[in-house]
Amino acid sequence: MCTYAEVHYKVHYVCVPCRRSCKQPWRSGESRCVRCRKPMLFAGHDFAAPRRGDERGWRAVAAVLAAGLRYEGFEPCGCGQEPKFRPRTSAQVRARRRVAARKGLTDAEALALRDPSDA
């Protein structure tokens, strides 16, 4: 049974400079940050925001979103897919970028690796 088929879940939007996130119904237009009024980034259904004081966590979030990845645990239909890995610290981001440079991977491919040594 499809997880997202029956109910319209809210999705997470993120303002990285302000370190704020909110859940809103998905819109094709842009959501704006209530603090700085800049457009917020779509982060997906399964985003878990780091604490505001966690600089390493927010740098990792900025790197993941800049690479074009989203925090989605399910495919759009939700047919039992496992949650995908996303780095939670800047050290994890650096390790995956080193692997990307060494193996010729894109940022998005490297940041999605659960274990960078497996590439």
MARLUM-75281 format. One record per residue (C-alpha): residue in three letters; x, y, z. Coordinates in steps of 0.1 Angstrom, whole numbers, plus 5000, padded with zeros to 4 digits. Example, Ala and Ser with C-alpha at 12.3 -4.5 7.8 and 13.67 -1.06 7.14 Angstrom:
<recs>
ALA512349555078
SER513749895071
</recs>
This chain:
<recs>
MET500050005000
CYS501350344991
THR502250565021
TYR501750905006
ALA498850814983
GLU495950845007
VAL496951145028
HIS498451475017
TYR501351515041
LYS503051845048
VAL506651885036
HIS509652055052
TYR510952385040
VAL514352525052
CYS516052865054
VAL519752775059
PRO520953135067
CYS518353175095
ARG518652805105
ARG514852765105
SER512552495092
CYS508852465089
LYS506252215076
GLN503752345051
PRO501552195025
TRP503452144993
ARG503052424968
SER504452474934
GLY505252834943
GLU507952944967
SER507652955005
ARG509353255022
CYS511153265055
VAL509153445081
ARG512353605095
CYS514353715064
ARG511653685037
LYS514053495014
PRO512753184995
MET512952875016
LEU514452545001
PHE512252234997
ALA513851975020
GLY511451685015
HIS509051475037
ASP511551325061
PHE513851615071
ALA514951645107
ALA516351985115
PRO519452015136
ARG519452245166
ARG519952615158
GLY523352615175
ASP524652305157
GLU526852475131
ARG528252145118
GLY524752005113
TRP523552305094
ARG526652305072
ALA525851945063
VAL522252045055
ALA523452325033
ALA525752095014
VAL523051825009
LEU520452074996
ALA523052254974
ALA523851914958
GLY520151884948
LEU519351604973
ARG516251594994
TYR515451425027
GLU513151165013
GLY512750825029
PHE510250695004
GLU509850704967
PRO506850924956
CYS504450634958
GLY505950514992
CYS506150154982
GLY508350035010
GLN511650205002
GLU514350225029
PRO515250575041
LYS518150715022
PHE521350825039
ARG522151195043
PRO525251325061
ARG524651485095
THR527951655102
SER530451855082
ALA533051575088
GLN530851325070
VAL530451575041
ARG534251625038
ALA534851245038
ARG532351195010
ARG533751484990
ARG537251334992
VAL535851004979
ALA534051204951
ALA537351374941
ARG539251044942
LYS536650834923
GLY535251094899
LEU531751094915
THR529451394915
ASP528651564948
ALA525151424949
GLU526351064943
ALA529051104970
LEU526751264996
ALA524150984992
LEU526750715001
ARG526050545034
ASP529750445037
PRO532250635017
SER534750345016
ASP532250134997
ALA532450354966
</recs>
